[in-house]
Amino acid sequence: MATVLERPRAAEIARRPLRLLVVTANCFPHMGGIETHVYEVSRRLVRDGVDVTVLTTDASHTLPAAEAIDGVQVRRVPAWPAHRDYYFAPGIYRTLGEGSWDLVHVQGCHTLVPPLAMLAARRAGIPYIVTFHTGGHSSRLRQALRGAQWAALGPLLRRADRLIGVSRFEAELFRRRLRLPASRFAVIQNGAELPDPGPAAAPPQNDAPLIVSFGRLERYKGHQRAVQALPLLRERLPGARLLILGSGPYECELRRLAARLGVARAVEITSIPPAERGRLAATLRRASLVTLLSEYEAHPVAVMEAAALQRPVLVADTSGLRELAERGLARAVPLHSSPAALAEAMAQQLDRPAAATPALPTWDGCSRRLLALYRDVLEERPCAS
């Protein structure tokens, strides 16, 4: 039986910086929803006096094994295979067990990294919490196996000191699956902040609308739905253009689709480097409409950032996207709407006058809520004898 190390009492931790280990499959310079969350929150926790180490993987085997980013210590261990998202990284287990952490925060639950981290934390007697950060997948097989995946993770998730959803939808999904009381869950939403794009990023003119479809280039993200609707939208608004903002394996298929529909010259596909947040803000500010017609999103940072810039947003009526529409941050359309119905919804959203944006969560608020939750967990957890 594994030896459980004696854990420090909360009073002792209060006299020194909290030693937090954040475990995630990827972090900066990679940037997606989870990576943005970890980057924005971790550096704010450091500012508030927390000793933060991010333990992550490097499937490319080219990044530094250790470096400091905005005061956050980042440690990377090798992962395999290089071109898949499984992230088999045995170094996660070994590194976590060698450290003296007060608390482990596992970010994400869809790769091989989270179970290794949870097993190592449990073996070492370290309290751990998990933020789900669930997402979709283009593989129908992987989608079909998700239920079995959550069932396999169930024992480890049930032993977590707290489980966090980034939306009510996500927290309720796992509460039902794990059959746990609501008191074991917290909902802490992603922030919605981008740098001020400045006066050069003027709002668009209605006679030449720019539609931005935002997200990784995967089939489940739904960029192809925006492409299919574009020819019909251009019948009403001949100057309409589509900017697909992202990178990924579905790019060639999207370009072929645009060519087949005769709108290749009206469709641009590009990406913005993760560090160029100001450029991203300026691009979104010029959008007449931002779309995310994805099959599954828990609480997409992209939609929150577009809403923060007061851009009209159109989303698929599914998963956590529906929740954003209910809050007035977007308009929702049925996931499997016809191209004609999508074009009509786009046109109506383009004609919609700008409305006051509801109060949005911030990364400062997200960080403060996490720090309060960390302290609650440490105060509630009994000291091992």
C-alpha positions as CSV (number, residue, x, y, z in Angstrom):
1,M,0.0,0.0,0.0
2,A,1.4,3.4,-0.9
3,T,2.7,5.6,1.9
4,V,0.7,8.8,2.3
5,L,3.0,11.8,3.3
6,E,1.9,14.1,6.1
7,R,0.3,17.1,4.6
8,P,0.8,20.6,6.0
9,R,-2.1,22.2,7.8
10,A,-3.9,25.2,6.3
11,A,-2.5,27.4,9.1
12,E,1.0,26.5,8.2
13,I,0.4,27.2,4.5
14,A,-1.1,30.6,5.4
15,R,2.3,31.7,6.8
16,R,4.1,31.0,3.5
17,P,3.2,31.0,-0.2
18,L,0.8,28.3,-1.4
19,R,2.8,25.8,-3.5
20,L,0.4,25.0,-6.4
21,L,1.1,22.5,-9.2
22,V,-1.0,23.0,-12.3
23,V,-1.0,20.0,-14.6
24,T,-2.0,20.4,-18.2
25,A,-1.3,18.5,-21.5
26,N,-0.2,21.8,-23.2
27,C,0.7,25.3,-22.3
28,F,2.3,28.4,-23.8
29,P,3.6,28.8,-26.5
30,H,0.7,26.5,-27.6
31,M,-2.5,28.4,-27.2
32,G,-6.1,27.1,-27.3
33,G,-8.9,27.4,-24.8
34,I,-7.2,25.4,-21.9
35,E,-3.8,27.0,-22.7
36,T,-5.3,30.5,-22.6
37,H,-7.0,29.7,-19.3
38,V,-3.8,28.3,-17.7
39,Y,-1.7,31.2,-18.9
40,E,-4.1,34.0,-17.8
41,V,-4.9,32.5,-14.4
42,S,-1.4,31.3,-13.4
43,R,0.3,34.6,-13.9
44,R,-2.4,36.3,-11.8
45,L,-2.0,33.7,-9.0
46,V,1.7,34.5,-9.0
47,R,0.9,38.2,-8.7
48,D,-1.3,37.3,-5.6
49,G,1.6,35.5,-3.9
50,V,1.1,31.9,-5.0
51,D,4.1,29.8,-5.9
52,V,2.9,28.3,-9.2
53,T,4.5,25.6,-11.2
54,V,2.9,24.3,-14.5
55,L,3.8,20.7,-15.3
56,T,3.1,20.0,-18.9
57,T,4.3,17.9,-21.9
58,D,6.4,18.5,-25.0
59,A,5.5,16.1,-27.9
60,S,7.8,18.0,-30.2
61,H,10.8,17.3,-27.9
62,T,12.1,20.8,-28.9
63,L,10.9,23.1,-26.1
64,P,12.9,23.9,-22.9
65,A,12.5,21.4,-20.1
66,A,12.2,24.2,-17.6
67,E,11.7,28.0,-18.0
68,A,9.9,30.9,-16.3
69,I,7.1,32.7,-18.0
70,D,5.7,35.8,-16.3
71,G,6.8,34.4,-12.9
72,V,5.3,31.0,-13.5
73,Q,7.7,28.1,-13.4
74,V,7.1,25.8,-16.3
75,R,8.4,22.2,-16.4
76,R,8.0,20.0,-19.5
77,V,8.3,16.3,-19.8
78,P,8.5,14.3,-23.1
79,A,5.2,13.0,-24.6
80,W,4.4,10.5,-27.3
81,P,3.3,10.2,-30.1
82,A,4.4,13.4,-31.7
83,H,1.4,14.0,-34.0
84,R,-1.5,12.7,-31.9
85,D,-3.4,14.2,-29.0
86,Y,-3.0,11.3,-26.6
87,Y,0.0,12.8,-24.7
88,F,1.4,9.6,-23.2
89,A,3.9,11.2,-20.7
90,P,5.1,9.0,-17.9
91,G,7.3,11.8,-16.7
92,I,4.1,13.5,-15.3
93,Y,3.7,10.8,-12.7
94,R,7.4,10.8,-11.7
95,T,7.7,14.6,-11.6
96,L,4.6,15.1,-9.5
97,G,5.7,12.5,-7.0
98,E,9.1,14.1,-6.5
99,G,7.8,17.6,-5.6
100,S,6.4,19.0,-2.4
101,W,3.2,20.6,-3.5
102,D,0.3,21.7,-1.3
103,L,-2.3,21.3,-4.0
104,V,-2.5,19.9,-7.5
105,H,-4.9,21.5,-10.1
106,V,-5.5,19.2,-13.1
107,Q,-6.6,21.3,-16.1
108,G,-8.5,19.2,-18.7
109,C,-9.7,15.6,-18.6
110,H,-9.5,14.3,-22.2
111,T,-5.9,13.1,-22.6
112,L,-3.7,10.5,-20.8
113,V,-2.2,13.3,-18.7
114,P,-5.0,13.8,-16.2
115,P,-5.3,10.2,-15.0
116,L,-1.5,10.1,-14.5
117,A,-1.6,13.3,-12.5
118,M,-4.6,12.2,-10.4
119,L,-3.0,8.8,-9.7
120,A,0.3,10.4,-8.6
121,A,-1.4,13.0,-6.4
122,R,-3.5,10.3,-4.7
123,R,-0.4,8.2,-4.1
124,A,1.5,11.1,-2.6
125,G,-1.5,12.1,-0.5
126,I,-1.7,15.6,-2.1
127,P,-5.2,17.1,-2.5
128,Y,-6.2,17.6,-6.1
129,I,-8.9,19.4,-8.0
130,V,-9.9,19.0,-11.6
131,T,-11.3,21.5,-14.1
132,F,-12.9,19.5,-17.0
133,H,-12.5,21.8,-20.0
134,T,-14.3,19.3,-22.2
135,G,-14.4,19.8,-26.0
136,G,-15.5,18.0,-29.1
137,H,-13.5,15.8,-31.5
138,S,-13.6,15.3,-35.2
139,S,-13.2,11.5,-34.9
140,R,-16.6,9.8,-34.6
141,L,-15.0,6.9,-32.9
142,R,-13.4,9.1,-30.3
143,Q,-16.8,10.8,-29.8
144,A,-18.5,7.5,-29.3
145,L,-15.9,6.4,-26.7
146,R,-16.3,9.5,-24.6
147,G,-18.9,7.9,-22.3
148,A,-16.5,5.0,-21.7
149,Q,-13.7,7.4,-21.1
150,W,-15.6,9.3,-18.4
151,A,-16.6,6.0,-16.8
152,A,-13.0,4.9,-16.6
153,L,-12.0,8.3,-15.1
154,G,-14.9,8.1,-12.7
155,P,-13.1,6.6,-9.6
156,L,-10.3,9.2,-9.8
157,L,-12.7,12.1,-10.4
158,R,-14.9,11.1,-7.5
159,R,-11.8,11.2,-5.2
160,A,-11.0,14.8,-6.3
161,D,-11.4,17.4,-3.5
162,R,-13.4,19.6,-5.9
163,L,-14.6,19.4,-9.5
164,I,-14.9,22.5,-11.6
165,G,-16.9,23.2,-14.7
166,V,-16.3,26.2,-16.9
167,S,-20.1,26.4,-17.5
168,R,-23.3,25.2,-15.7
169,F,-23.8,22.8,-18.6
170,E,-20.4,21.1,-18.0
171,A,-20.8,20.9,-14.2
172,E,-24.3,19.4,-14.6
173,L,-23.1,16.9,-17.2
174,F,-20.5,15.5,-14.9
175,R,-22.7,15.7,-11.8
176,R,-25.2,13.4,-13.5
177,R,-22.5,11.1,-14.8
178,L,-20.6,10.8,-11.6
179,R,-23.7,10.8,-9.4
180,L,-22.1,13.2,-6.9
181,P,-23.8,16.0,-4.9
182,A,-23.7,19.5,-6.2
183,S,-21.6,20.6,-3.3
184,R,-18.6,18.8,-4.8
185,F,-18.8,21.0,-7.9
186,A,-18.0,24.6,-8.6
187,V,-18.6,26.7,-11.8
188,I,-15.8,29.1,-12.6
189,Q,-16.1,30.6,-16.1
190,N,-13.3,31.6,-18.4
191,G,-12.4,35.3,-18.6
192,A,-13.2,37.5,-21.5
193,E,-10.4,40.0,-22.0
194,L,-8.3,41.1,-24.9
195,P,-5.9,44.1,-25.2
196,D,-7.5,47.4,-26.4
197,P,-7.3,47.2,-30.2
198,G,-7.0,51.0,-30.4
199,P,-8.7,53.4,-32.8
200,A,-7.1,51.9,-35.9
201,A,-9.3,48.8,-35.5
202,A,-12.5,50.6,-36.6
203,P,-15.8,48.7,-36.6
204,P,-16.8,47.3,-40.0
205,Q,-19.0,48.9,-42.6
206,N,-22.3,47.2,-43.3
207,D,-21.9,47.3,-47.1
208,A,-18.9,45.0,-46.9
209,P,-19.5,42.6,-44.0
210,L,-16.7,40.5,-42.7
211,I,-17.7,37.2,-41.1
212,V,-15.1,35.6,-38.8
213,S,-15.4,31.9,-38.0
214,F,-13.1,31.3,-35.1
215,G,-11.5,28.1,-33.8
216,R,-9.1,25.3,-34.6
217,L,-9.5,23.8,-38.1
218,E,-11.3,20.6,-37.1
219,R,-14.5,19.3,-38.7
220,Y,-16.5,19.4,-35.4
221,K,-15.8,23.1,-35.1
222,G,-18.2,23.8,-38.0
223,H,-16.3,26.2,-40.2
224,Q,-17.7,24.3,-43.2
225,R,-21.2,25.4,-42.2
226,A,-20.1,29.0,-42.6
227,V,-18.5,28.3,-46.0
228,Q,-21.7,26.6,-47.2
229,A,-23.8,29.5,-46.1
230,L,-21.6,32.2,-47.7
231,P,-22.8,31.9,-51.4
232,L,-26.4,32.4,-50.2
233,L,-25.4,35.3,-48.0
234,R,-23.5,37.0,-50.8
235,E,-26.7,36.9,-52.9
236,R,-28.1,39.4,-50.4
237,L,-24.8,41.1,-49.5
238,P,-22.4,40.7,-52.5
239,G,-19.4,42.1,-50.6
240,A,-19.6,39.6,-47.8
241,R,-16.4,37.9,-47.0
242,L,-15.5,35.0,-44.6
243,L,-12.3,34.9,-42.5
244,I,-11.6,31.6,-41.0
245,L,-9.3,32.2,-38.1
246,G,-7.4,29.1,-36.9
247,S,-5.1,26.3,-37.9
248,G,-5.4,22.5,-38.1
249,P,-5.8,19.4,-40.2
250,Y,-9.2,20.5,-41.8
251,E,-7.7,23.4,-43.8
252,C,-7.4,21.6,-47.2
253,E,-10.9,20.4,-47.0
254,L,-12.2,23.9,-46.3
255,R,-10.3,25.3,-49.2
256,R,-11.7,22.6,-51.5
257,L,-15.2,23.3,-50.3
258,A,-14.8,27.1,-50.9
259,A,-13.5,26.4,-54.4
260,R,-16.3,24.0,-55.2
261,L,-18.9,26.5,-54.1
262,G,-17.3,29.3,-56.1
263,V,-16.4,31.5,-53.1
264,A,-12.7,30.8,-52.9
265,R,-11.8,34.5,-53.4
266,A,-14.2,35.5,-50.7
267,V,-12.8,33.1,-48.1
268,E,-9.5,33.7,-46.3
269,I,-8.0,31.1,-43.9
270,T,-5.2,32.3,-41.6
271,S,-4.1,32.1,-38.0
272,I,-2.6,34.5,-35.5
273,P,0.3,33.6,-33.3
274,P,-0.6,33.0,-29.7
275,A,1.5,35.9,-28.4
276,E,-0.1,38.5,-30.7
277,R,-3.2,39.2,-28.6
278,G,-3.4,42.8,-29.8
279,R,-3.6,41.6,-33.4
280,L,-6.3,39.2,-32.5
281,A,-8.3,42.0,-30.8
282,A,-7.9,44.2,-33.8
283,T,-9.1,41.4,-36.1
284,L,-12.1,40.6,-34.0
285,R,-12.9,44.3,-33.7
286,R,-13.2,44.6,-37.5
287,A,-15.6,41.6,-37.7
288,S,-19.2,42.3,-38.6
289,L,-20.2,39.0,-37.2
290,V,-18.3,36.2,-35.3
291,T,-19.5,32.6,-35.7
292,L,-18.8,29.4,-33.8
293,L,-21.0,26.7,-35.3
294,S,-19.3,23.9,-33.3
295,E,-20.8,20.6,-32.3
296,Y,-19.5,20.9,-28.8
297,E,-18.1,23.6,-26.6
298,A,-18.0,23.9,-22.8
299,H,-17.4,27.6,-22.5
300,P,-15.4,28.9,-25.5
301,V,-13.0,31.7,-24.9
302,A,-13.4,32.9,-28.5
303,V,-17.1,33.8,-28.0
304,M,-16.4,35.6,-24.7
305,E,-13.6,37.6,-26.3
306,A,-15.8,38.6,-29.3
307,A,-18.6,39.6,-26.9
308,A,-16.2,41.7,-24.9
309,L,-15.5,43.6,-28.1
310,Q,-19.3,44.0,-28.6
311,R,-19.3,42.0,-31.8
312,P,-22.5,40.2,-32.9
313,V,-22.1,36.4,-32.4
314,L,-23.9,33.5,-34.0
315,V,-23.5,30.0,-32.4
316,A,-24.9,26.5,-32.8
317,D,-27.6,25.7,-30.3
318,T,-25.8,23.0,-28.5
319,S,-23.7,22.2,-25.3
320,G,-22.3,25.3,-23.5
321,L,-23.0,27.5,-26.5
322,R,-26.7,27.4,-25.7
323,E,-25.9,28.8,-22.3
324,L,-24.1,31.8,-23.8
325,A,-27.1,32.5,-26.0
326,E,-29.4,32.3,-23.0
327,R,-27.3,35.0,-21.3
328,G,-27.7,37.3,-24.4
329,L,-24.1,37.0,-25.5
330,A,-25.0,35.3,-28.8
331,R,-27.8,34.2,-31.0
332,A,-28.2,30.4,-31.4
333,V,-29.3,28.4,-34.5
334,P,-30.0,24.7,-34.7
335,L,-26.8,22.8,-35.2
336,H,-27.9,21.1,-38.4
337,S,-29.5,24.2,-40.0
338,S,-29.5,24.2,-43.8
339,P,-27.1,26.7,-45.6
340,A,-30.1,28.8,-46.4
341,A,-31.3,29.0,-42.8
342,L,-27.7,29.8,-41.7
343,A,-27.4,32.5,-44.3
344,E,-30.7,34.0,-43.1
345,A,-29.6,33.9,-39.5
346,M,-26.3,35.6,-40.4
347,A,-28.1,38.3,-42.3
348,Q,-30.5,38.9,-39.4
349,Q,-27.6,39.1,-36.9
350,L,-25.7,41.5,-39.2
351,D,-28.8,43.8,-39.2
352,R,-29.2,43.6,-35.4
353,P,-28.2,46.9,-33.8
354,A,-25.4,46.8,-31.2
355,A,-26.7,46.1,-27.8
356,A,-25.2,46.6,-24.4
357,T,-23.1,43.6,-23.5
358,P,-24.0,41.9,-20.2
359,A,-21.4,41.9,-17.5
360,L,-18.7,39.4,-18.5
361,P,-16.4,37.3,-16.3
362,T,-12.8,38.5,-16.1
363,W,-9.6,36.6,-15.7
364,D,-9.0,38.6,-12.5
365,G,-12.3,37.3,-11.2
366,C,-11.6,33.8,-12.3
367,S,-8.2,33.8,-10.5
368,R,-9.7,35.2,-7.3
369,R,-12.4,32.5,-7.3
370,L,-9.8,29.8,-7.8
371,L,-7.6,31.1,-5.0
372,A,-10.6,31.1,-2.7
373,L,-11.5,27.6,-3.7
374,Y,-7.9,26.4,-3.1
375,R,-8.0,27.8,0.4
376,D,-11.4,26.2,1.1
377,V,-10.0,22.8,0.0
378,L,-6.9,23.0,2.2
379,E,-9.0,24.1,5.2
380,E,-11.5,21.3,4.7
381,R,-9.0,18.5,4.2
382,P,-7.8,16.8,7.4
383,C,-4.1,16.5,8.1
384,A,-2.8,13.0,7.6
385,S,-1.4,11.3,10.7
